Amino acid sequence: MPLYDFACAECGTTFEKKISYQGSLNDVSCPQGHHAVRRVYRPPQVVFKGSGWYATDHRKPESASADR
């Protein structure tokens, strides 16, 4: 089940909640019982850097580039 972050508009509490894929994000209330909550979007935890993922995408060895 995915984990979602929420923030309460009334008391300012931030909390996480697991909601199934069939569940509704509209039925969430904060731990103090307030129903004015909004979903907080966070950046992804995985960052892909670089030009590619294949062996041919890597830089050639120094000896091969010195021959040119």
N, C-alpha and C positions, 0 to 999 in steps of 0.2 A: 504494500500500500504506500502511496506517495505521502511525503511529509510536507505540510504547508506551513508558512509563517503568517501570523496574524497580529494586528495591533488593535487595541480597544480605543475607540474615539472618546469614551467617557473617562476612563481612569488612566489611560496611557500604557497599560500593561501589554507587553509583547509576549507571545506564546506560540508554540508549535502544536500542530494537531495532525494526526494520521486520518485521512479520509479515503475510503475505498473509491474505486473508479465509478461505481454506481451511485455513490453518495453525492450530496449537494453541498456546495460551498456556502450556500445562503443560510443554512441552518446552524451556523457556528455561533457560539456565545463564549465570552471570556470566562476565566476561572471564577471571577467575582459575580458572574451572572448577567452582565450587561450584554445586550444584543447588537449594539452599534459597533461592529468590528469591520475592519477592512483587511484585505489580503496584502501582505508585504512581499514585493518581488525582490529577489536577491540575484546577483550575478551567478553564473554557473561556476561550479567548483573545479571544472576541468578546463584548462586553457591549452589549445593546440598552437604551437609556434613552429615555424619552419616552412619550407616550400613543398614538402611532400613526405610520403611514407614508404617509398619504394627504394630498393638498393641503388637504382640508377639515379636517384635524386640527390645522392650524397656527393660531396666534393671529391674530386679525383685525388689520388695520392700526390704528394709534392713532387716525387720523382717523375711522374708522368707529365706534369705541367712544365717541368724544367726542360724537357726534351724539345719543346716547340720552339 
